[in-house]
């Protein structure tokens, strides 16, 4: 029988010392049991199905077999329950295996006596379905559960936080593990299966975090050494101040400092590890490898915040239904055969719907009205799928901060000078700072390399912008300086303004391209996986 496991992953302890264990709920046969995983080791025990849930008392003369490399059937010391021996207590009547020397955190020495040993364990097993929240502190544990699940025949699914919040309503977060287990059992369509690709993304995210942490440590160390050099010079009570530039003296200090050199070496090591992980990803070869100046570090800065493109899909079930229905209609409407008849009319860059329209018109003119009607129906399916994809693109653009705000949160039209999203006082900026910064650097590479593919697209966008706005326009605007509002004249559509508009437009186009290509990869992989599962089921029948 399949067990549905809901896990609410949390940091084990707050800064104030409050316990925050990871909570687990297991639903099986209409019953729900819960456990607390109070440490990372407890999480590992649950992963390996050795988390103790029941104990028994040991007899005084009973020999306890402990786990060792040679004796893997024994119990682990950390799973036993103990009590401290009293100062005047004699342990001679106990079996020697009951008495352990375990250092006390306060005194450093303590004699402990084993009172209970585990007799029942719980954890991940074959056939389990595990549900967790997407993102957050649970990434590492979800990756480990998924890898272990592949070995033993269990599956791990993750739920977007906003979906969990919608289902939770006004209830407390303390019961999220119960809710996740229930949702996984009743509404599995809300969850995403954790695959090898997702584990690679989590590893890349971890490598990027380590690299950023090492970079900050290196910068902090360098700043301390520079300030120490400045203080050494200006606070010197003996002799004269040295000749030369202080910055050069600080640079020499940095070059000879062992700690700073270690920070530099650590950052380079993490940089190499990050590069190896990014270059193994399918998106690297597909989108980023050919962009001049856009290496693994910047690639990670864009794809790690996005993590999973499926988060931005709108009605994925409807998208897949429209795709499958259009394929059937195209096949029944002789699209592949009759496309050759209009091959000379098909131009580069034409969409699927336009090509279907050309073929349908040829069929109408050549006595194949039924096939033409089928291709028109296929075109409608493509349009509906395109509408859903466009909504997904808009969600991703907003997440990356390359969208345009035409209206405020009250539905009122925004003035032109407030439509471009940026951090402003009194406004909410929900976009990813890392993704937006990476896209800014990406646009800079487009501008520096006009001979590249996206450099040429940028030039085309600039040309269209200039055609649309051929003249510089002066407009009256209101600015607030020192609490006083003043009216000033501002110029729009200057050369610099056109340049910035074109760069941000090119970034938006790149995000749309990223969405479509990433979506294509995900859909192809899912269709292949579904076909393999159906093939296995057919073979079993």
C-alpha positions in Angstrom: 0.0 0.0 0.0 1.3 3.5 -1.0 2.2 5.7 1.9 1.8 9.5 1.5 4.4 11.4 3.5 4.3 15.2 4.1 7.4 16.9 5.3 7.7 20.4 6.7 11.4 21.2 6.7 12.6 23.7 9.2 15.9 25.0 10.7 16.4 23.0 13.8 16.9 25.9 16.1 16.4 29.7 15.9 18.9 32.3 17.0 17.1 32.6 20.3 17.5 28.9 20.9 13.9 27.9 20.2 13.6 24.3 18.9 12.2 24.1 15.3 12.4 20.5 14.3 11.5 19.2 10.9 8.0 17.6 11.1 6.8 14.5 9.2 3.3 13.2 8.7 2.7 9.7 7.2 -0.8 8.8 5.8 -1.5 5.1 5.3 -4.8 3.3 5.3 -6.7 6.2 6.6 -4.4 6.7 9.6 -2.0 9.6 10.1 1.1 9.5 12.3 3.6 12.3 12.9 7.3 12.5 13.9 9.7 15.2 14.8 13.2 15.2 13.3 15.2 17.3 15.7 18.6 17.2 14.0 20.2 16.8 10.6 21.3 13.3 11.8 17.7 12.5 12.5 16.8 13.5 8.9 19.6 11.2 7.6 18.2 8.4 9.8 14.7 8.8 8.3 16.2 8.9 4.8 17.9 5.6 5.4 14.9 4.1 7.3 16.7 3.8 10.6 14.9 6.5 12.6 13.9 4.9 15.9 10.3 5.2 17.0 10.0 2.5 19.7 12.3 1.3 22.5 12.4 -1.5 25.1 14.2 -1.8 28.5 17.4 -3.8 28.6 18.0 -6.5 31.3 20.9 -6.0 33.7 22.7 -9.1 32.4 21.8 -8.6 28.7 24.7 -8.0 26.2 24.0 -5.1 23.8 25.4 -5.5 20.3 26.4 -2.1 18.9 26.7 -1.1 15.3 30.1 -1.4 13.8 31.6 -1.8 10.3 31.9 -5.5 11.1 28.6 -5.9 12.9 26.0 -4.0 10.9 23.1 -5.7 12.7 23.8 -4.0 16.0 22.1 -0.9 17.4 23.6 2.6 17.1 24.7 4.2 20.3 23.0 7.5 19.4 19.6 5.7 19.1 19.8 4.3 22.7 18.4 6.0 25.7 20.7 6.7 28.7 20.8 7.9 32.2 23.7 9.4 34.1 25.3 7.2 36.8 25.2 8.6 40.3 28.5 9.4 41.9 28.3 6.6 44.5 26.5 4.1 42.2 28.1 0.8 41.6 27.8 -0.6 38.0 29.5 -3.9 38.7 26.1 -5.8 38.5 25.5 -4.5 35.0 26.8 -6.0 31.8 29.8 -4.1 30.6 28.1 -3.2 27.4 25.6 -1.1 29.4 28.2 1.3 30.7 29.6 3.9 28.4 31.9 6.8 28.8 30.2 9.7 27.1 31.7 13.2 27.8 29.3 15.6 29.4 29.2 19.1 27.7 29.6 20.8 31.1 32.0 18.6 33.2 33.7 16.9 30.3 33.4 13.4 31.9 30.4 11.3 32.6 29.5 7.6 33.1 26.2 6.8 31.4 24.1 3.7 31.6 22.1 2.4 28.7 18.4 2.0 29.8 16.6 1.3 26.5 17.4 0.2 23.0 15.4 0.7 19.8 13.2 -2.1 18.5 11.3 -0.4 15.7 12.4 2.1 13.0 10.7 4.4 10.5 11.8 6.0 7.3 11.6 6.1 3.5 10.7 2.8 1.9 9.7 1.4 -1.5 6.4 2.7 -2.8 6.4 5.9 -0.7 5.3 9.2 -2.1 6.9 12.2 -0.3 5.6 15.8 -0.5 7.6 18.9 0.4 7.4 22.6 -0.2 9.3 23.9 -3.3 12.4 26.0 -2.4 13.7 27.2 1.0 15.8 25.2 3.4 14.5 21.8 2.3 16.3 21.8 -1.0 19.2 19.6 0.2 16.9 17.1 1.9 14.5 16.9 -1.1 17.5 16.1 -3.3 18.7 13.4 -0.9 15.2 11.9 -0.7 14.9 11.9 -4.4 18.2 10.2 -5.0 17.4 7.6 -2.4 14.0 7.2 -3.8 15.4 6.3 -7.3 17.3 3.4 -5.6 14.5 1.9 -3.7 11.4 2.8 -5.8 10.0 5.9 -4.0 9.1 9.3 -5.4 9.5 12.9 -4.1 7.1 15.7 -5.1 7.3 19.4 -4.3 4.5 21.9 -3.9 4.9 25.7 -4.7 4.5 27.8 -1.6 1.7 29.9 -3.0 -0.4 26.7 -3.7 0.2 25.6 -0.2 -0.9 29.0 1.1 -4.1 28.9 -0.9 -5.0 25.5 0.4 -4.0 26.4 4.0 -6.3 29.4 4.2 -6.5 30.8 7.7 -5.1 27.7 9.4 -1.8 27.7 11.2 1.5 26.7 9.5 2.2 24.2 12.3 0.1 21.6 10.5 1.6 22.1 7.1 3.1 18.5 7.1 -0.4 17.1 7.6 -1.9 19.3 4.9 0.9 18.3 2.4 0.4 14.6 3.0 -3.4 15.1 2.4 -2.9 17.2 -0.7 -0.4 14.7 -2.1 -3.0 12.0 -1.8 -6.0 14.0 -3.2 -4.5 16.6 -5.5 -1.3 15.4 -6.9 -1.5 17.7 -9.9 -0.4 20.6 -7.6 3.0 18.9 -7.1 6.1 18.6 -9.3 8.1 15.4 -9.4 11.8 15.9 -8.3 14.0 14.5 -11.1 17.7 14.2 -11.7 17.5 17.6 -13.5 16.1 19.2 -10.4 18.8 17.6 -8.2 21.4 19.1 -10.6 19.7 22.5 -10.2 19.8 22.2 -6.4 23.5 21.3 -6.5 24.1 24.3 -8.8 22.2 26.5 -6.3 24.4 25.2 -3.5 27.6 25.8 -5.5 26.5 29.3 -6.3 25.8 30.0 -2.6 29.2 28.7 -1.6 30.9 30.8 -4.3 29.0 34.0 -3.2 29.9 33.3 0.4 33.6 32.8 -0.4 33.6 36.0 -2.5 32.1 38.0 0.4 34.7 36.6 2.8 37.5 37.5 0.4 36.2 41.1 0.1 35.7 41.5 3.8 39.2 40.2 4.5 40.7 42.6 1.9 38.8 45.5 3.4 40.2 44.7 6.9 43.7 44.5 5.6 43.4 47.8 3.8 42.0 49.6 6.8 44.8 48.0 8.9 47.4 49.5 6.6 45.7 52.9 6.7 45.7 52.8 10.5 49.3 51.7 10.6 50.3 54.7 8.6 48.2 57.5 10.1 48.5 56.3 13.7 52.3 55.8 13.7 53.9 57.7 16.5 57.5 57.1 15.4 59.3 58.0 12.3 57.9 59.7 9.2 55.0 58.8 7.0 56.2 56.6 4.1 56.4 57.8 0.6 54.1 56.4 -2.1 50.5 55.7 -2.7 48.6 54.1 0.2 46.6 51.9 -2.1 49.8 50.4 -3.6 51.0 49.6 -0.1 47.7 48.0 0.8 47.8 45.9 -2.4 51.3 44.7 -1.5 49.9 43.8 2.0 47.1 41.8 0.3 49.5 39.9 -1.9 51.6 38.7 1.0 48.8 37.9 3.4 48.2 34.1 3.9 44.6 34.4 5.1 43.7 36.6 2.1 45.5 34.2 -0.3 43.5 31.3 1.2 40.2 33.2 0.6 41.2 33.8 -3.0 42.1 30.1 -3.5 38.8 29.1 -1.9 36.8 31.4 -4.1 38.5 30.0 -7.2 37.9 26.5 -6.2 34.1 27.1 -5.8 34.2 29.0 -9.1 35.6 25.9 -10.8 33.0 23.6 -9.2 30.2 25.9 -10.2 31.4 26.0 -13.8 31.5 22.2 -14.0 28.0 21.9 -12.7 26.6 24.6 -15.0 28.2 23.1 -18.1 26.5 19.8 -17.5 23.1 21.3 -17.7 21.1 21.1 -21.0 20.3 24.8 -20.8 24.0 25.7 -21.0 24.5 24.2 -24.5 21.1 25.3 -25.7 21.1 29.0 -24.7 24.2 30.3 -23.0 27.3 28.5 -24.4 27.4 30.7 -27.5 26.8 34.0 -25.8 30.2 35.8 -25.8 31.1 37.0 -22.3 28.3 35.2 -20.5 30.0 32.4 -18.6 28.8 29.8 -16.0 28.7 32.3 -13.2 26.2 34.6 -14.9 24.3 31.6 -16.2 23.9 30.3 -12.7 22.8 33.8 -11.6 19.9 33.6 -13.9 18.7 30.0 -13.8 19.1 29.4 -10.1 16.6 32.1 -9.0 14.1 30.7 -11.6 14.9 27.1 -10.5 12.0 25.4 -12.2 10.3 26.9 -15.2 7.1 24.9 -14.4 6.5 27.3 -11.6 5.5 29.9 -14.3 3.3 27.7 -16.4 -0.4 28.6 -16.6 -2.8 25.6 -16.8 -0.2 23.1 -17.9 -2.9 20.4 -18.3 -4.7 22.5 -20.9 -1.4 23.3 -22.6 -0.6 19.6 -23.1 -4.2 18.9 -24.2 -4.0 21.5 -26.9 -0.6 20.2 -28.0 -1.8 16.6 -28.3 -5.1 17.6 -30.0 -3.3 19.8 -32.5 -1.0 16.9 -33.4 -4.0 14.6 -34.0 -5.8 17.2 -36.1 -2.7 17.9 -38.2 -2.2 14.2 -38.9 -5.9 13.7 -39.9 -5.7 16.9 -42.0 -2.8 15.7 -44.1 -0.6 18.7 -42.9 2.8 17.1 -43.5 1.9 15.9 -47.1 0.2 19.1 -48.3 2.8 21.4 -46.7 5.0 20.6 -49.7 2.5 22.3 -52.0 3.0 25.7 -50.3 6.7 25.4 -49.5 7.6 28.3 -51.7 5.3 30.6 -49.7 6.6 29.7 -46.3 9.1 32.3 -45.1 11.6 32.2 -42.3 10.2 33.2 -39.0 6.5 32.3 -39.8 4.6 30.9 -36.9 2.8 27.5 -36.8 -0.6 29.1 -37.2 0.4 31.0 -40.3 1.8 27.9 -42.0 -1.4 26.0 -41.1 -3.4 28.8 -42.6 -1.4 28.6 -45.9 -1.9 24.8 -46.1 -5.7 25.1 -45.3 -6.2 27.7 -48.0 -4.5 25.5 -50.5 -6.6 22.6 -49.5 -9.8 24.6 -49.8 -8.8 25.6 -53.3 -8.0 22.0 -54.3 -11.1 20.1 -53.1 -9.9 19.1 -49.7 -12.4 21.1 -47.6 -12.6 18.5 -44.8 -8.8 18.5 -44.3 -8.8 22.3 -44.4 -11.5 22.4 -41.6 -9.3 20.0 -39.5 -6.2 22.2 -39.9 -8.3 25.3 -38.9 -9.3 23.5 -35.8 -5.6 22.7 -35.2 -4.7 26.3 -35.6 -7.3 27.3 -32.9 -5.6 24.7 -30.6 -2.2 26.3 -31.3 -3.6 29.8 -30.6 -5.1 28.7 -27.3 -1.8 27.1 -26.3 0.1 30.2 -27.4 -2.2 32.3 -25.2 -1.3 30.2 -22.2 2.4 30.3 -23.0 2.2 34.1 -23.3 0.8 34.3 -19.8 3.7 32.2 -18.6 6.2 34.5 -20.3 4.6 37.5 -18.7 4.9 35.8 -15.2 8.6 35.1 -15.9 9.3 38.6 -17.1 7.8 40.1 -14.0 9.8 37.7 -11.8 13.0 38.8 -13.6 12.1 42.5 -13.4 12.0 43.1 -17.2 8.3 43.8 -17.4 6.4 47.1 -17.7 3.9 48.3 -15.1 1.0 49.8 -17.0 -1.3 49.9 -13.9 -0.8 50.2 -10.1 -2.2 47.8 -7.6 -5.6 49.7 -7.6 -6.0 49.3 -11.3 -5.2 53.0 -12.0 -3.1 53.8 -15.1 0.5 54.7 -14.1 2.2 57.8 -15.5 4.9 57.1 -18.1 7.8 57.9 -15.7 6.6 55.2 -13.2 6.0 52.3 -15.6 9.5 51.1 -15.7 10.0 48.7 -12.6 12.7 49.7 -10.1 13.1 50.0 -6.4 11.3 53.1 -5.3 10.4 54.4 -1.8 6.9 53.3 -0.9 6.6 50.7 -3.7 6.8 46.9 -3.6 9.4 45.4 -5.8 8.7 41.7 -6.1 11.2 40.8 -8.8 14.3 38.7 -8.2 17.3 41.0 -7.6 19.8 38.3 -8.7 18.0 37.6 -11.9 17.6 41.2 -12.8 21.2 42.0 -12.1 22.3 39.1 -14.2 20.1 40.2 -17.1 21.6 43.7 -16.8 25.0 42.2 -17.3 23.7 40.1 -20.1 22.4 43.2 -21.9 25.8 44.7 -21.5 27.3 41.7 -23.3 24.8 42.2 -26.1 26.0 45.8 -26.5 29.7 44.9 -26.3 29.5 42.2 -29.0 27.2 43.6 -31.8 28.4 40.8 -34.2 26.8 38.1 -32.0 23.3 36.8 -32.5 21.8 38.7 -29.7 24.0 41.7 -30.5 22.4 41.8 -33.9 18.9 41.5 -32.4 19.7 44.5 -30.2 20.7 46.5 -33.2 17.4 45.6 -34.9 15.5 46.6 -31.8 17.3 50.0 -31.7 16.5 50.6 -35.4 12.8 49.9 -34.8 12.8 52.1 -31.7 14.4 55.0 -33.7 11.8 54.5 -36.5 9.0 54.7 -33.9 10.5 57.7 -32.1 12.4 59.7 -34.8 12.4 63.0 -32.9 13.5 64.0 -29.4 10.4 65.1 -27.3 10.4 67.5 -24.4 7.8 66.8 -21.7 7.0 68.6 -18.4 7.6 66.4 -15.3 7.3 67.0 -11.6 10.3 66.3 -9.4 10.6 66.5 -5.6 13.8 68.0 -4.3 14.2 68.4 -0.5 10.5 68.0 0.0 9.6 70.7 -2.6 7.9 69.7 -5.8 9.1 71.5 -8.9 8.1 71.3 -12.5 11.0 70.6 -14.9 11.3 69.9 -18.7 12.7 66.5 -19.6 13.8 65.2 -22.9 12.6 61.8 -24.1 13.8 59.6 -26.9 17.3 60.9 -27.0 20.1 58.6 -28.2 20.8 57.5 -24.6 17.1 56.9 -23.9 16.7 54.9 -27.1 19.8 52.8 -26.1 18.4 52.0 -22.6 15.0 51.2 -24.0 16.5 48.9 -26.6 18.7 47.1 -24.0 15.7 46.4 -21.7 13.6 45.3 -24.7 16.4 42.9 -25.7 16.5 41.5 -22.2 12.7 41.0 -22.2 13.0 39.1 -25.6 15.8 36.9 -24.1 13.6 36.0 -21.1 10.8 35.1 -23.5 13.2 33.0 -25.5 14.5 31.3 -22.3 10.9 30.5 -21.3 10.0 28.9 -24.6 13.2 26.8 -24.9 13.1 25.7 -21.2 9.4 24.8 -21.6 10.2 22.8 -24.7 12.9 20.8 -22.9 10.6 20.1 -19.9 7.7 19.0 -22.1 9.8 16.7 -24.2 11.3 15.1 -21.2 7.9 14.6 -19.6 6.4 13.1 -22.8 9.4 10.8 -23.0 8.9 9.7 -19.4 5.2 9.2 -19.9 5.9 7.1 -23.0 8.4 4.9 -21.1 5.9 4.4 -18.3 3.1 3.5 -20.8 5.5 1.1 -22.5 6.3 -0.6 -19.3 2.6 -0.9 -18.4 1.8 -2.3 -21.8 4.6 -4.9 -21.6 3.4 -6.0 -18.1 -0.2 -6.5 -19.5 
